[in-house]
Amino acid sequence: MNKVHWNTVRMDGRLPDSLLQELIDHSYELVLKSLPKKVQAEIRRQ
């Protein structure tokens, strides 16, 4: 895996939960979009 785009987030209470959730959602969407359409559809059905 290409670690160029990786970020480190410290779970020390400084980031609001809403920002942390936004970062997780964004990462999830980026990975999902990189998958074949058929796999995307299977994941979205779950």
mmCIF entry with sequence, helices, sheets and N, C-alpha, C, O atoms, coordinates in Angstrom:
data_MODEL
# 
_entry.id   MODEL 
# 
_entity.id                         1 
_entity.type                       polymer 
_entity.pdbx_number_of_molecules   1 
# 
_entity_poly.entity_id                      1 
_entity_poly.type                           'polypeptide(L)' 
_entity_poly.nstd_linkage                   no 
_entity_poly.nstd_monomer                   no 
_entity_poly.pdbx_seq_one_letter_code       MNKVHWNTVRMDGRLPDSLLQELIDHSYELVLKSLPKKVQAEIRRQ 
_entity_poly.pdbx_seq_one_letter_code_can   MNKVHWNTVRMDGRLPDSLLQELIDHSYELVLKSLPKKVQAEIRRQ 
_entity_poly.pdbx_strand_id                 A 
# 
loop_
_entity_poly_seq.entity_id 
_entity_poly_seq.num 
_entity_poly_seq.mon_id 
_entity_poly_seq.hetero 
1 1  MET n 
1 2  ASN n 
1 3  LYS n 
1 4  VAL n 
1 5  HIS n 
1 6  TRP n 
1 7  ASN n 
1 8  THR n 
1 9  VAL n 
1 10 ARG n 
1 11 MET n 
1 12 ASP n 
1 13 GLY n 
1 14 ARG n 
1 15 LEU n 
1 16 PRO n 
1 17 ASP n 
1 18 SER n 
1 19 LEU n 
1 20 LEU n 
1 21 GLN n 
1 22 GLU n 
1 23 LEU n 
1 24 ILE n 
1 25 ASP n 
1 26 HIS n 
1 27 SER n 
1 28 TYR n 
1 29 GLU n 
1 30 LEU n 
1 31 VAL n 
1 32 LEU n 
1 33 LYS n 
1 34 SER n 
1 35 LEU n 
1 36 PRO n 
1 37 LYS n 
1 38 LYS n 
1 39 VAL n 
1 40 GLN n 
1 41 ALA n 
1 42 GLU n 
1 43 ILE n 
1 44 ARG n 
1 45 ARG n 
1 46 GLN n 
# 
_struct_asym.id          A 
_struct_asym.entity_id   1 
# 
loop_
_struct_conf.conf_type_id 
_struct_conf.id 
_struct_conf.pdbx_PDB_helix_id 
_struct_conf.beg_label_comp_id 
_struct_conf.beg_label_asym_id 
_struct_conf.beg_label_seq_id 
_struct_conf.pdbx_beg_PDB_ins_code 
_struct_conf.end_label_comp_id 
_struct_conf.end_label_asym_id 
_struct_conf.end_label_seq_id 
_struct_conf.pdbx_end_PDB_ins_code 
_struct_conf.beg_auth_comp_id 
_struct_conf.beg_auth_asym_id 
_struct_conf.beg_auth_seq_id 
_struct_conf.end_auth_comp_id 
_struct_conf.end_auth_asym_id 
_struct_conf.end_auth_seq_id 
_struct_conf.pdbx_PDB_helix_class 
_struct_conf.details 
_struct_conf.pdbx_PDB_helix_length 
HELX_P HELX_P1 AA1 LYS A 3  ? HIS A 5  ? LYS A 3  HIS A 5  5 ? 3  
HELX_P HELX_P2 AA2 ASP A 17 ? SER A 34 ? ASP A 17 SER A 34 1 ? 18 
HELX_P HELX_P3 AA3 LYS A 37 ? ARG A 45 ? LYS A 37 ARG A 45 1 ? 9  
# 
_struct_conf_type.id          HELX_P 
_struct_conf_type.criteria    ? 
_struct_conf_type.reference   ? 
# 
loop_
_atom_site.group_PDB 
_atom_site.id 
_atom_site.type_symbol 
_atom_site.label_atom_id 
_atom_site.label_alt_id 
_atom_site.label_comp_id 
_atom_site.label_asym_id 
_atom_site.label_entity_id 
_atom_site.label_seq_id 
_atom_site.pdbx_PDB_ins_code 
_atom_site.Cartn_x 
_atom_site.Cartn_y 
_atom_site.Cartn_z 
_atom_site.occupancy 
_atom_site.B_iso_or_equiv 
_atom_site.pdbx_formal_charge 
_atom_site.auth_seq_id 
_atom_site.auth_comp_id 
_atom_site.auth_asym_id 
_atom_site.auth_atom_id 
_atom_site.pdbx_PDB_model_num 
ATOM 1   N N  . MET A 1 1  ? 0.832   -1.178 0.000  1.00 0.00 ? 1  MET A N  1 
ATOM 2   C CA . MET A 1 1  ? 0.000   0.000  0.000  1.00 0.00 ? 1  MET A CA 1 
ATOM 3   C C  . MET A 1 1  ? 0.878   1.244  0.000  1.00 0.00 ? 1  MET A C  1 
ATOM 4   O O  . MET A 1 1  ? 1.921   1.293  0.653  1.00 0.00 ? 1  MET A O  1 
ATOM 5   N N  . ASN A 1 2  ? 0.438   2.229  -0.736 1.00 0.00 ? 2  ASN A N  1 
ATOM 6   C CA . ASN A 1 2  ? 1.165   3.481  -0.835 1.00 0.00 ? 2  ASN A CA 1 
ATOM 7   C C  . ASN A 1 2  ? 0.875   4.338  0.401  1.00 0.00 ? 2  ASN A C  1 
ATOM 8   O O  . ASN A 1 2  ? -0.254  4.784  0.603  1.00 0.00 ? 2  ASN A O  1 
ATOM 9   N N  . LYS A 1 3  ? 1.868   4.555  1.197  1.00 0.00 ? 3  LYS A N  1 
ATOM 10  C CA . LYS A 1 3  ? 1.679   5.293  2.456  1.00 0.00 ? 3  LYS A CA 1 
ATOM 11  C C  . LYS A 1 3  ? 1.862   6.798  2.305  1.00 0.00 ? 3  LYS A C  1 
ATOM 12  O O  . LYS A 1 3  ? 1.876   7.527  3.297  1.00 0.00 ? 3  LYS A O  1 
ATOM 13  N N  . VAL A 1 4  ? 2.003   7.265  1.063  1.00 0.00 ? 4  VAL A N  1 
ATOM 14  C CA . VAL A 1 4  ? 2.183   8.700  0.818  1.00 0.00 ? 4  VAL A CA 1 
ATOM 15  C C  . VAL A 1 4  ? 0.980   9.493  1.327  1.00 0.00 ? 4  VAL A C  1 
ATOM 16  O O  . VAL A 1 4  ? 1.134   10.617 1.804  1.00 0.00 ? 4  VAL A O  1 
ATOM 17  N N  . HIS A 1 5  ? -0.197  8.921  1.230  1.00 0.00 ? 5  HIS A N  1 
ATOM 18  C CA . HIS A 1 5  ? -1.417  9.643  1.587  1.00 0.00 ? 5  HIS A CA 1 
ATOM 19  C C  . HIS A 1 5  ? -1.916  9.330  2.988  1.00 0.00 ? 5  HIS A C  1 
ATOM 20  O O  . HIS A 1 5  ? -3.019  9.738  3.350  1.00 0.00 ? 5  HIS A O  1 
ATOM 21  N N  . TRP A 1 6  ? -1.144  8.627  3.773  1.00 0.00 ? 6  TRP A N  1 
ATOM 22  C CA . TRP A 1 6  ? -1.546  8.280  5.133  1.00 0.00 ? 6  TRP A CA 1 
ATOM 23  C C  . TRP A 1 6  ? -1.394  9.489  6.047  1.00 0.00 ? 6  TRP A C  1 
ATOM 24  O O  . TRP A 1 6  ? -0.510  10.325 5.857  1.00 0.00 ? 6  TRP A O  1 
ATOM 25  N N  . ASN A 1 7  ? -2.255  9.563  7.020  1.00 0.00 ? 7  ASN A N  1 
ATOM 26  C CA . ASN A 1 7  ? -2.181  10.594 8.050  1.00 0.00 ? 7  ASN A CA 1 
ATOM 27  C C  . ASN A 1 7  ? -2.220  9.921  9.415  1.00 0.00 ? 7  ASN A C  1 
ATOM 28  O O  . ASN A 1 7  ? -2.766  8.829  9.571  1.00 0.00 ? 7  ASN A O  1 
ATOM 29  N N  . THR A 1 8  ? -1.641  10.581 10.381 1.00 0.00 ? 8  THR A N  1 
ATOM 30  C CA . THR A 1 8  ? -1.705  10.095 11.750 1.00 0.00 ? 8  THR A CA 1 
ATOM 31  C C  . THR A 1 8  ? -2.621  11.009 12.549 1.00 0.00 ? 8  THR A C  1 
ATOM 32  O O  . THR A 1 8  ? -2.489  12.232 12.508 1.00 0.00 ? 8  THR A O  1 
ATOM 33  N N  . VAL A 1 9  ? -3.543  10.405 13.268 1.00 0.00 ? 9  VAL A N  1 
ATOM 34  C CA . VAL A 1 9  ? -4.465  11.164 14.105 1.00 0.00 ? 9  VAL A CA 1 
ATOM 35  C C  . VAL A 1 9  ? -4.278  10.666 15.534 1.00 0.00 ? 9  VAL A C  1 
ATOM 36  O O  . VAL A 1 9  ? -4.452  9.481  15.816 1.00 0.00 ? 9  VAL A O  1 
ATOM 37  N N  . ARG A 1 10 ? -3.932  11.555 16.403 1.00 0.00 ? 10 ARG A N  1 
ATOM 38  C CA . ARG A 1 10 ? -3.767  11.196 17.819 1.00 0.00 ? 10 ARG A CA 1 
ATOM 39  C C  . ARG A 1 10 ? -5.117  11.270 18.520 1.00 0.00 ? 10 ARG A C  1 
ATOM 40  O O  . ARG A 1 10 ? -5.830  12.270 18.437 1.00 0.00 ? 10 ARG A O  1 
ATOM 41  N N  . MET A 1 11 ? -5.439  10.213 19.195 1.00 0.00 ? 11 MET A N  1 
ATOM 42  C CA . MET A 1 11 ? -6.711  10.129 19.917 1.00 0.00 ? 11 MET A CA 1 
ATOM 43  C C  . MET A 1 11 ? -6.496  10.602 21.353 1.00 0.00 ? 11 MET A C  1 
ATOM 44  O O  . MET A 1 11 ? -6.614  9.833  22.307 1.00 0.00 ? 11 MET A O  1 
ATOM 45  N N  . ASP A 1 12 ? -6.179  11.891 21.476 1.00 0.00 ? 12 ASP A N  1 
ATOM 46  C CA . ASP A 1 12 ? -5.881  12.429 22.800 1.00 0.00 ? 12 ASP A CA 1 
ATOM 47  C C  . ASP A 1 12 ? -6.963  13.386 23.299 1.00 0.00 ? 12 ASP A C  1 
ATOM 48  O O  . ASP A 1 12 ? -6.775  14.063 24.310 1.00 0.00 ? 12 ASP A O  1 
ATOM 49  N N  . GLY A 1 13 ? -8.089  13.442 22.595 1.00 0.00 ? 13 GLY A N  1 
ATOM 50  C CA . GLY A 1 13 ? -9.197  14.278 23.031 1.00 0.00 ? 13 GLY A CA 1 
ATOM 51  C C  . GLY A 1 13 ? -9.179  15.697 22.500 1.00 0.00 ? 13 GLY A C  1 
ATOM 52  O O  . GLY A 1 13 ? -10.098 16.469 22.775 1.00 0.00 ? 13 GLY A O  1 
ATOM 53  N N  . ARG A 1 14 ? -8.142  16.060 21.737 1.00 0.00 ? 14 ARG A N  1 
ATOM 54  C CA . ARG A 1 14 ? -8.059  17.434 21.229 1.00 0.00 ? 14 ARG A CA 1 
ATOM 55  C C  . ARG A 1 14 ? -8.961  17.674 20.023 1.00 0.00 ? 14 ARG A C  1 
ATOM 56  O O  . ARG A 1 14 ? -9.460  18.782 19.831 1.00 0.00 ? 14 ARG A O  1 
ATOM 57  N N  . LEU A 1 15 ? -9.173  16.637 19.208 1.00 0.00 ? 15 LEU A N  1 
ATOM 58  C CA . LEU A 1 15 ? -10.042 16.783 18.035 1.00 0.00 ? 15 LEU A CA 1 
ATOM 59  C C  . LEU A 1 15 ? -11.493 16.523 18.431 1.00 0.00 ? 15 LEU A C  1 
ATOM 60  O O  . LEU A 1 15 ? -11.782 15.579 19.166 1.00 0.00 ? 15 LEU A O  1 
ATOM 61  N N  . PRO A 1 16 ? -12.395 17.357 17.943 1.00 0.00 ? 16 PRO A N  1 
ATOM 62  C CA . PRO A 1 16 ? -13.812 17.090 18.208 1.00 0.00 ? 16 PRO A CA 1 
ATOM 63  C C  . PRO A 1 16 ? -14.227 15.776 17.540 1.00 0.00 ? 16 PRO A C  1 
ATOM 64  O O  . PRO A 1 16 ? -13.717 15.423 16.477 1.00 0.00 ? 16 PRO A O  1 
ATOM 65  N N  . ASP A 1 17 ? -15.140 15.070 18.163 1.00 0.00 ? 17 ASP A N  1 
ATOM 66  C CA . ASP A 1 17 ? -15.626 13.811 17.595 1.00 0.00 ? 17 ASP A CA 1 
ATOM 67  C C  . ASP A 1 17 ? -16.175 14.001 16.194 1.00 0.00 ? 17 ASP A C  1 
ATOM 68  O O  . ASP A 1 17 ? -16.022 13.124 15.344 1.00 0.00 ? 17 ASP A O  1 
ATOM 69  N N  . SER A 1 18 ? -16.812 15.134 15.944 1.00 0.00 ? 18 SER A N  1 
ATOM 70  C CA . SER A 1 18 ? -17.399 15.386 14.625 1.00 0.00 ? 18 SER A CA 1 
ATOM 71  C C  . SER A 1 18 ? -16.321 15.474 13.542 1.00 0.00 ? 18 SER A C  1 
ATOM 72  O O  . SER A 1 18 ? -16.531 14.998 12.426 1.00 0.00 ? 18 SER A O  1 
ATOM 73  N N  . LEU A 1 19 ? -15.179 16.071 13.853 1.00 0.00 ? 19 LEU A N  1 
ATOM 74  C CA . LEU A 1 19 ? -14.087 16.153 12.884 1.00 0.00 ? 19 LEU A CA 1 
ATOM 75  C C  . LEU A 1 19 ? -13.481 14.779 12.654 1.00 0.00 ? 19 LEU A C  1 
ATOM 76  O O  . LEU A 1 19 ? -13.168 14.418 11.520 1.00 0.00 ? 19 LEU A O  1 
ATOM 77  N N  . LEU A 1 20 ? -13.315 14.024 13.709 1.00 0.00 ? 20 LEU A N  1 
ATOM 78  C CA . LEU A 1 20 ? -12.780 12.675 13.598 1.00 0.00 ? 20 LEU A CA 1 
ATOM 79  C C  . LEU A 1 20 ? -13.691 11.818 12.719 1.00 0.00 ? 20 LEU A C  1 
ATOM 80  O O  . LEU A 1 20 ? -13.209 11.076 11.864 1.00 0.00 ? 20 LEU A O  1 
ATOM 81  N N  . GLN A 1 21 ? -14.997 11.917 12.924 1.00 0.00 ? 21 GLN A N  1 
ATOM 82  C CA . GLN A 1 21 ? -15.955 11.166 12.103 1.00 0.00 ? 21 GLN A CA 1 
ATOM 83  C C  . GLN A 1 21 ? -15.880 11.609 10.648 1.00 0.00 ? 21 GLN A C  1 
ATOM 84  O O  . GLN A 1 21 ? -15.974 10.778 9.744  1.00 0.00 ? 21 GLN A O  1 
ATOM 85  N N  . GLU A 1 22 ? -15.716 12.894 10.413 1.00 0.00 ? 22 GLU A N  1 
ATOM 86  C CA . GLU A 1 22 ? -15.601 13.419 9.051  1.00 0.00 ? 22 GLU A CA 1 
ATOM 87  C C  . GLU A 1 22 ? -14.353 12.859 8.359  1.00 0.00 ? 22 GLU A C  1 
ATOM 88  O O  . GLU A 1 22 ? -14.411 12.490 7.186  1.00 0.00 ? 22 GLU A O  1 
ATOM 89  N N  . LEU A 1 23 ? -13.247 12.795 9.065  1.00 0.00 ? 23 LEU A N  1 
ATOM 90  C CA . LEU A 1 23 ? -12.015 12.244 8.504  1.00 0.00 ? 23 LEU A CA 1 
ATOM 91  C C  . LEU A 1 23 ? -12.170 10.759 8.168  1.00 0.00 ? 23 LEU A C  1 
ATOM 92  O O  . LEU A 1 23 ? -11.711 10.301 7.122  1.00 0.00 ? 23 LEU A O  1 
ATOM 93  N N  . ILE A 1 24 ? -12.812 10.026 9.051  1.00 0.00 ? 24 ILE A N  1 
ATOM 94  C CA . ILE A 1 24 ? -13.051 8.599  8.808  1.00 0.00 ? 24 ILE A CA 1 
ATOM 95  C C  . ILE A 1 24 ? -13.960 8.410  7.601  1.00 0.00 ? 24 ILE A C  1 
ATOM 96  O O  . ILE A 1 24 ? -13.679 7.580  6.737  1.00 0.00 ? 24 ILE A O  1 
ATOM 97  N N  . ASP A 1 25 ? -15.043 9.169  7.536  1.00 0.00 ? 25 ASP A N  1 
ATOM 98  C CA . ASP A 1 25 ? -15.973 9.067  6.405  1.00 0.00 ? 25 ASP A CA 1 
ATOM 99  C C  . ASP A 1 25 ? -15.285 9.387  5.088  1.00 0.00 ? 25 ASP A C  1 
ATOM 100 O O  . ASP A 1 25 ? -15.504 8.708  4.084  1.00 0.00 ? 25 ASP A O  1 
ATOM 101 N N  . HIS A 1 26 ? -14.459 10.414 5.094  1.00 0.00 ? 26 HIS A N  1 
ATOM 102 C CA . HIS A 1 26 ? -13.749 10.808 3.875  1.00 0.00 ? 26 HIS A CA 1 
ATOM 103 C C  . HIS A 1 26 ? -12.805 9.691  3.416  1.00 0.00 ? 26 HIS A C  1 
ATOM 104 O O  . HIS A 1 26 ? -12.759 9.364  2.230  1.00 0.00 ? 26 HIS A O  1 
ATOM 105 N N  . SER A 1 27 ? -12.071 9.122  4.335  1.00 0.00 ? 27 SER A N  1 
ATOM 106 C CA . SER A 1 27 ? -11.152 8.026  4.005  1.00 0.00 ? 27 SER A CA 1 
ATOM 107 C C  . SER A 1 27 ? -11.911 6.830  3.455  1.00 0.00 ? 27 SER A C  1 
ATOM 108 O O  . SER A 1 27 ? -11.489 6.215  2.475  1.00 0.00 ? 27 SER A O  1 
ATOM 109 N N  . TYR A 1 28 ? -13.026 6.504  4.083  1.00 0.00 ? 28 TYR A N  1 
ATOM 110 C CA . TYR A 1 28 ? -13.853 5.387  3.640  1.00 0.00 ? 28 TYR A CA 1 
ATOM 111 C C  . TYR A 1 28 ? -14.322 5.602  2.204  1.00 0.00 ? 28 TYR A C  1 
ATOM 112 O O  . TYR A 1 28 ? -14.239 4.693  1.378  1.00 0.00 ? 28 TYR A O  1 
ATOM 113 N N  . GLU A 1 29 ? -14.812 6.795  1.908  1.00 0.00 ? 29 GLU A N  1 
ATOM 114 C CA . GLU A 1 29 ? -15.294 7.104  0.557  1.00 0.00 ? 29 GLU A CA 1 
ATOM 115 C C  . GLU A 1 29 ? -14.176 7.021  -0.482 1.00 0.00 ? 29 GLU A C  1 
ATOM 116 O O  . GLU A 1 29 ? -14.398 6.536  -1.592 1.00 0.00 ? 29 GLU A O  1 
ATOM 117 N N  . LEU A 1 30 ? -12.983 7.488  -0.132 1.00 0.00 ? 30 LEU A N  1 
ATOM 118 C CA . LEU A 1 30 ? -11.855 7.405  -1.064 1.00 0.00 ? 30 LEU A CA 1 
ATOM 119 C C  . LEU A 1 30 ? -11.522 5.954  -1.405 1.00 0.00 ? 30 LEU A C  1 
ATOM 120 O O  . LEU A 1 30 ? -11.287 5.618  -2.565 1.00 0.00 ? 30 LEU A O  1 
ATOM 121 N N  . VAL A 1 31 ? -11.505 5.110  -0.395 1.00 0.00 ? 31 VAL A N  1 
ATOM 122 C CA . VAL A 1 31 ? -11.212 3.696  -0.636 1.00 0.00 ? 31 VAL A CA 1 
ATOM 123 C C  . VAL A 1 31 ? -12.334 3.054  -1.438 1.00 0.00 ? 31 VAL A C  1 
ATOM 124 O O  . VAL A 1 31 ? -12.073 2.306  -2.379 1.00 0.00 ? 31 VAL A O  1 
ATOM 125 N N  . LEU A 1 32 ? -13.570 3.337  -1.078 1.00 0.00 ? 32 LEU A N  1 
ATOM 126 C CA . LEU A 1 32 ? -14.710 2.766  -1.782 1.00 0.00 ? 32 LEU A CA 1 
ATOM 127 C C  . LEU A 1 32 ? -14.690 3.137  -3.262 1.00 0.00 ? 32 LEU A C  1 
ATOM 128 O O  . LEU A 1 32 ? -14.944 2.290  -4.117 1.00 0.00 ? 32 LEU A O  1 
ATOM 129 N N  . LYS A 1 33 ? -14.389 4.392  -3.567 1.00 0.00 ? 33 LYS A N  1 
ATOM 130 C CA . LYS A 1 33 ? -14.354 4.845  -4.958 1.00 0.00 ? 33 LYS A CA 1 
ATOM 131 C C  . LYS A 1 33 ? -13.248 4.185  -5.768 1.00 0.00 ? 33 LYS A C  1 
ATOM 132 O O  . LYS A 1 33 ? -13.324 4.143  -6.996 1.00 0.00 ? 33 LYS A O  1 
ATOM 133 N N  . SER A 1 34 ? -12.235 3.676  -5.107 1.00 0.00 ? 34 SER A N  1 
ATOM 134 C CA . SER A 1 34 ? -11.123 3.044  -5.817 1.00 0.00 ? 34 SER A CA 1 
ATOM 135 C C  . SER A 1 34 ? -11.426 1.592  -6.197 1.00 0.00 ? 34 SER A C  1 
ATOM 136 O O  . SER A 1 34 ? -10.687 0.977  -6.965 1.00 0.00 ? 34 SER A O  1 
ATOM 137 N N  . LEU A 1 35 ? -12.514 1.056  -5.655 1.00 0.00 ? 35 LEU A N  1 
ATOM 138 C CA . LEU A 1 35 ? -12.885 -0.333 -5.930 1.00 0.00 ? 35 LEU A CA 1 
ATOM 139 C C  . LEU A 1 35 ? -13.713 -0.435 -7.207 1.00 0.00 ? 35 LEU A C  1 
ATOM 140 O O  . LEU A 1 35 ? -14.315 0.548  -7.639 1.00 0.00 ? 35 LEU A O  1 
ATOM 141 N N  . PRO A 1 36 ? -13.743 -1.616 -7.808 1.00 0.00 ? 36 PRO A N  1 
ATOM 142 C CA . PRO A 1 36 ? -14.600 -1.808 -8.985 1.00 0.00 ? 36 PRO A CA 1 
ATOM 143 C C  . PRO A 1 36 ? -16.069 -1.554 -8.628 1.00 0.00 ? 36 PRO A C  1 
ATOM 144 O O  . PRO A 1 36 ? -16.490 -1.762 -7.490 1.00 0.00 ? 36 PRO A O  1 
ATOM 145 N N  . LYS A 1 37 ? -16.827 -1.106 -9.609 1.00 0.00 ? 37 LYS A N  1 
ATOM 146 C CA . LYS A 1 37 ? -18.236 -0.746 -9.395 1.00 0.00 ? 37 LYS A CA 1 
ATOM 147 C C  . LYS A 1 37 ? -19.030 -1.909 -8.794 1.00 0.00 ? 37 LYS A C  1 
ATOM 148 O O  . LYS A 1 37 ? -19.876 -1.695 -7.926 1.00 0.00 ? 37 LYS A O  1 
ATOM 149 N N  . LYS A 1 38 ? -18.765 -3.122 -9.243 1.00 0.00 ? 38 LYS A N  1 
ATOM 150 C CA . LYS A 1 38 ? -19.485 -4.286 -8.729 1.00 0.00 ? 38 LYS A CA 1 
ATOM 151 C C  . LYS A 1 38 ? -19.226 -4.464 -7.229 1.00 0.00 ? 38 LYS A C  1 
ATOM 152 O O  . LYS A 1 38 ? -20.152 -4.744 -6.467 1.00 0.00 ? 38 LYS A O  1 
ATOM 153 N N  . VAL A 1 39 ? -17.992 -4.305 -6.816 1.00 0.00 ? 39 VAL A N  1 
ATOM 154 C CA . VAL A 1 39 ? -17.638 -4.442 -5.409 1.00 0.00 ? 39 VAL A CA 1 
ATOM 155 C C  . VAL A 1 39 ? -18.257 -3.307 -4.601 1.00 0.00 ? 39 VAL A C  1 
ATOM 156 O O  . VAL A 1 39 ? -18.732 -3.525 -3.487 1.00 0.00 ? 39 VAL A O  1 
ATOM 157 N N  . GLN A 1 40 ? -18.254 -2.095 -5.158 1.00 0.00 ? 40 GLN A N  1 
ATOM 158 C CA . GLN A 1 40 ? -18.883 -0.962 -4.493 1.00 0.00 ? 40 GLN A CA 1 
ATOM 159 C C  . GLN A 1 40 ? -20.353 -1.255 -4.217 1.00 0.00 ? 40 GLN A C  1 
ATOM 160 O O  . GLN A 1 40 ? -20.855 -1.009 -3.120 1.00 0.00 ? 40 GLN A O  1 
ATOM 161 N N  . ALA A 1 41 ? -21.032 -1.782 -5.228 1.00 0.00 ? 41 ALA A N  1 
ATOM 162 C CA . ALA A 1 41 ? -22.457 -2.085 -5.093 1.00 0.00 ? 41 ALA A CA 1 
ATOM 163 C C  . ALA A 1 41 ? -22.694 -3.147 -4.021 1.00 0.00 ? 41 ALA A C  1 
ATOM 164 O O  . ALA A 1 41 ? -23.651 -3.047 -3.254 1.00 0.00 ? 41 ALA A O  1 
ATOM 165 N N  . GLU A 1 42 ? -21.837 -4.154 -3.963 1.00 0.00 ? 42 GLU A N  1 
ATOM 166 C CA . GLU A 1 42 ? -21.975 -5.203 -2.954 1.00 0.00 ? 42 GLU A CA 1 
ATOM 167 C C  . GLU A 1 42 ? -21.799 -4.617 -1.543 1.00 0.00 ? 42 GLU A C  1 
ATOM 168 O O  . GLU A 1 42 ? -22.541 -4.967 -0.625 1.00 0.00 ? 42 GLU A O  1 
ATOM 169 N N  . ILE A 1 43 ? -20.845 -3.753 -1.384 1.00 0.00 ? 43 ILE A N  1 
ATOM 170 C CA . ILE A 1 43 ? -20.581 -3.157 -0.071 1.00 0.00 ? 43 ILE A CA 1 
ATOM 171 C C  . ILE A 1 43 ? -21.744 -2.258 0.340  1.00 0.00 ? 43 ILE A C  1 
ATOM 172 O O  . ILE A 1 43 ? -22.161 -2.270 1.498  1.00 0.00 ? 43 ILE A O  1 
ATOM 173 N N  . ARG A 1 44 ? -22.257 -1.493 -0.590 1.00 0.00 ? 44 ARG A N  1 
ATOM 174 C CA . ARG A 1 44 ? -23.354 -0.580 -0.268 1.00 0.00 ? 44 ARG A CA 1 
ATOM 175 C C  . ARG A 1 44 ? -24.639 -1.320 0.083  1.00 0.00 ? 44 ARG A C  1 
ATOM 176 O O  . ARG A 1 44 ? -25.486 -0.785 0.798  1.00 0.00 ? 44 ARG A O  1 
ATOM 177 N N  . ARG A 1 45 ? -24.791 -2.558 -0.420 1.00 0.00 ? 45 ARG A N  1 
ATOM 178 C CA . ARG A 1 45 ? -25.994 -3.350 -0.105 1.00 0.00 ? 45 ARG A CA 1 
ATOM 179 C C  . ARG A 1 45 ? -25.957 -3.864 1.325  1.00 0.00 ? 45 ARG A C  1 
ATOM 180 O O  . ARG A 1 45 ? -27.002 -4.209 1.877  1.00 0.00 ? 45 ARG A O  1 
ATOM 181 N N  . GLN A 1 46 ? -24.799 -3.923 1.931  1.00 0.00 ? 46 GLN A N  1 
ATOM 182 C CA . GLN A 1 46 ? -24.680 -4.506 3.277  1.00 0.00 ? 46 GLN A CA 1 
ATOM 183 C C  . GLN A 1 46 ? -25.179 -3.602 4.344  1.00 0.00 ? 46 GLN A C  1 
ATOM 184 O O  . GLN A 1 46 ? -25.142 -3.958 5.522  1.00 0.00 ? 46 GLN A O  1 
# 
